[in-house]
Amino acid sequence: MVHLWHREVMHWKRAQKGRNKLRRSLTSRQFEQFVATERGMLVRLAMNILHHPEDADDAVAEALCKAWERREQLRSPDKMRSWVAKITVNTALSMIQKRKREELVESMDDYPTNEASGYPHSGIWHEIESLAEQDRTLVYLYYIYGFSQKEISAILNIPTGTVKSRLYTVRQKLKNCR
């Protein structure tokens, strides 16, 4: 019994050592570089959820603060993009939950039209905008931002199989709208 306890303590110490090493390895300069390269993607991601530029900026700012404060929770630096995207999505969804339903509907009027956003095939974009919030978020993450199904699974905290089936269902809906 003592041997088992000792092994658990040693495992915990090694894990802590690894976390401290990662915390030291993620410098403020590296974080600033990440923000400089990925902030635009994060704002667009939040914009696709919130439909209001100021709210999207607020969500990204809050998400980046959370990411910096919780950087020790990042287990692998190569997963930073999807980790921060997940924080951004969760922050944006929390902002929606805090709003009254009427405010959300009013804010949708401020979202740029398909023609103004420069997207080709505005008809399909109109159909995407009419999808349920979770389906629309899934479409943006997969087709626009290029996240893998596994990364989307982690970002939205749903099983990979659910991501696959929802993508299939969304594709079928969009095919039927042509």
Buried (B, 14 or more C-beta within 10 A) or exposed (E): EEEEEEEEEEEEEEEEEEBEEBEEEBEEEEBEEBBEEBBEBBBBBBBBBBBBBEBBBBBBBBBBEBBBEEBEEBEEBEEBBBBBBBBBBBBBBEBBEEBEEEEBEEBEEEBEEBEEEEBEEBEBBEBBBEBEEEBBBBBBBBEBBEBEBEBBBBBBEBEBEBBEEBBEEBEEBBEEEE
